[in-house]
């Protein structure tokens, strides 16, 4: 891949008087070939390579488990931007982690639809089942002992029809109750399929078989 031109604005120090940060060279970062090729493929999808920043960081997170300083430096070298540029993006988005988190990630929606249907209690149940700290889970997330699970309350996951719901390893599940939380945690620890009857991907609208309506929805519509 030909070396891309560098935007001078990206290498200027972010504060007056501070030296400019240099863009790292790929050969100095030890970037794995598969990660480099993946990021290059992502950049090829956009007219401006900077538009691939979030997908590139996601690729880093998928490979290392979180956006490690080394991984962001490797991505920066491929994209011809500074590590600070990518770090500023990674620290802005909740789904990108700049610190180690549990191997399995559980995000419990606590916005108004889920809150009214017991979202806070569902978050309690996931914390109890996993051993995660409830206060920390409500303020950015908490990892369990041995870093098996990461549980966090989340402002909105955009699936109000599943309330209360959770994203588990990037897949949507709901409506859920306290018993589902304990079952899901046990399945995650055992590397088993998680709550197949509550998975959005198994719904008819997503290509799976139709499921029985949630009786709570029918009760709400009736009253």
C-alpha positions in Angstrom: 0.0 0.0 0.0 1.4 3.4 -1.0 2.2 5.8 1.9 -0.7 8.2 2.3 -0.1 12.0 2.6 0.0 13.3 6.2 -2.3 16.1 7.3 0.0 18.6 9.1 -2.9 19.6 11.4 -2.8 16.1 12.9 0.8 16.2 14.0 0.6 19.6 15.8 0.8 19.5 19.5 -2.7 19.6 21.0 -1.6 22.4 23.4 0.5 25.5 22.5 4.2 25.1 23.4 4.1 21.3 23.4 6.1 19.5 20.8 4.3 17.8 17.9 3.6 14.1 18.2 5.1 12.1 15.4 3.3 9.5 13.4 4.8 6.1 14.1 6.4 4.0 11.3 4.7 0.6 10.8 8.0 -1.3 10.9 8.7 0.2 14.4 5.3 -0.8 15.9 5.3 -4.6 15.3 1.9 -4.4 13.7 0.6 -7.9 12.9 0.0 -8.4 9.1 -3.6 -9.4 9.6 -4.4 -6.3 11.6 -2.6 -4.1 9.1 -4.5 -5.7 6.2 -7.8 -5.3 8.0 -7.3 -1.6 8.7 -6.2 -1.0 5.1 -9.3 -2.7 3.9 -11.4 -0.6 6.2 -9.8 2.6 5.0 -10.4 1.6 1.4 -14.2 1.9 2.0 -14.0 5.7 2.6 -12.9 8.6 0.6 -11.2 10.1 3.7 -9.1 7.6 5.7 -10.0 9.3 9.0 -13.6 8.0 8.6 -12.2 4.5 9.2 -11.0 5.5 12.7 -13.8 3.9 14.7 -13.8 0.6 12.7 -10.0 0.5 13.0 -10.2 0.9 16.7 -12.8 -1.8 16.9 -10.4 -4.1 15.0 -7.8 -3.3 17.6 -10.2 -4.0 20.4 -11.3 -7.3 18.8 -7.7 -8.4 18.5 -6.4 -7.4 21.9 -9.5 -7.3 24.0 -9.3 -3.5 24.5 -7.7 -0.5 22.8 -4.2 -1.0 24.1 -1.6 1.7 23.7 0.4 -0.6 21.5 -2.6 -1.5 19.4 -3.6 2.2 18.9 0.0 3.0 18.0 -0.1 0.2 15.4 -3.4 1.4 13.9 -2.0 5.0 13.9 1.0 3.9 11.9 -1.2 2.1 9.3 -3.6 5.1 9.0 -0.9 7.7 9.0 -2.3 9.6 12.0 -1.0 10.2 15.5 -1.7 7.8 18.4 -3.2 10.8 20.2 -5.8 11.3 17.4 -7.0 7.7 17.8 -6.9 7.9 21.6 -9.1 11.0 21.6 -11.7 9.0 19.7 -11.4 5.8 21.8 -11.9 7.7 25.0 -15.0 9.4 23.7 -17.1 6.3 22.9 -18.4 4.0 25.6 -18.1 0.8 23.5 -14.4 1.3 23.0 -12.3 0.5 26.1 -8.9 2.0 26.8 -8.4 -0.2 29.9 -8.6 -4.0 30.3 -12.1 -5.3 30.8 -13.7 -8.7 31.3 -13.6 -11.3 28.5 -17.4 -11.2 28.1 -19.2 -7.9 28.0 -22.7 -7.3 29.4 -24.3 -3.9 28.8 -27.7 -3.5 30.5 -29.9 -0.7 29.2 -31.1 1.7 32.0 -32.8 4.3 29.8 -36.4 5.2 30.4 -38.1 2.3 28.6 -35.9 -0.3 30.2 -35.9 1.5 33.6 -39.7 1.5 33.7 -39.6 -2.3 33.0 -37.0 -3.1 35.7 -33.7 -2.2 34.0 -32.0 -1.2 37.3 -33.1 -4.5 38.9 -31.7 -6.4 35.9 -28.4 -4.6 36.3 -28.4 -5.6 40.0 -29.0 -9.2 39.0 -26.2 -9.3 36.5 -23.8 -7.8 39.1 -24.9 -10.3 41.8 -24.5 -13.3 39.5 -21.1 -12.2 38.2 -19.6 -10.7 41.3 -19.2 -7.3 39.7 -19.3 -4.2 41.8 -22.8 -2.6 41.4 -21.7 1.0 42.0 -18.9 0.7 39.5 -21.2 -1.0 37.0 -23.5 2.0 37.2 -20.7 4.5 36.6 -18.8 3.1 33.6 -18.5 -0.6 34.3 -17.0 -3.3 36.5 -15.1 -6.5 35.7 -15.5 -9.6 37.7 -12.8 -11.6 39.5 -10.3 -13.2 37.0 -11.7 -10.7 34.3 -14.3 -13.2 33.1 -17.2 -10.7 32.8 -17.6 -7.0 32.4 -20.9 -5.6 33.4 -22.1 -2.0 32.8 -25.2 0.1 32.8 -25.8 1.7 29.5 -27.7 4.9 28.7 -29.5 3.5 25.7 -29.1 0.5 23.4 -31.9 1.5 21.0 -34.1 -1.5 21.4 -37.1 -0.3 23.5 -39.3 -3.1 22.2 -37.1 -5.6 24.1 -37.2 -3.7 27.4 -35.7 -4.6 29.7 -32.8 -5.7 27.6 -29.1 -6.2 27.5 -26.3 -6.5 24.9 -24.2 -9.5 25.7 -21.0 -9.8 23.6 -22.5 -7.5 21.0 -25.8 -9.4 20.7 -29.2 -8.2 21.9 -31.4 -10.1 24.3 -34.7 -9.4 25.8 -37.1 -8.9 27.5 -35.1 -10.2 30.4 -35.7 -10.8 34.1 -33.5 -11.6 37.1 -33.5 -15.3 36.5 -32.3 -14.7 32.9 -29.3 -12.7 34.3 -28.1 -15.6 36.4 -28.6 -18.1 33.6 -26.8 -15.9 31.1 -23.8 -15.5 33.4 -23.5 -19.2 34.0 -23.7 -19.8 30.2 -21.0 -17.2 29.5 -18.6 -18.7 32.1 -19.2 -22.2 30.5 -18.8 -20.7 26.9 -22.3 -22.1 26.1 -24.9 -20.5 23.9 -26.5 -17.6 25.8 -30.3 -17.4 26.3 -31.3 -18.8 22.9 -35.0 -18.1 23.5 -34.3 -14.4 24.3 -31.9 -13.6 21.5 -33.0 -11.0 19.0 -31.2 -12.8 16.3 -33.5 -15.8 16.8 -36.7 -13.7 16.2 -38.6 -14.1 13.0 -38.0 -10.5 11.9 -34.3 -11.2 12.1 -34.6 -14.4 10.0 -35.1 -16.9 12.9 -38.3 -18.7 13.9 -41.1 -16.7 15.3 -41.3 -16.7 19.1 -44.3 -16.5 21.4 -45.3 -13.0 22.4 -44.1 -11.8 25.8 -47.1 -12.1 28.1 -46.0 -8.9 29.8 -46.5 -7.0 26.5 -50.0 -8.5 26.1 -50.9 -7.5 29.7 -49.7 -4.0 29.1 -51.7 -3.6 25.9 -54.8 -4.9 27.7 -54.5 -2.5 30.6 
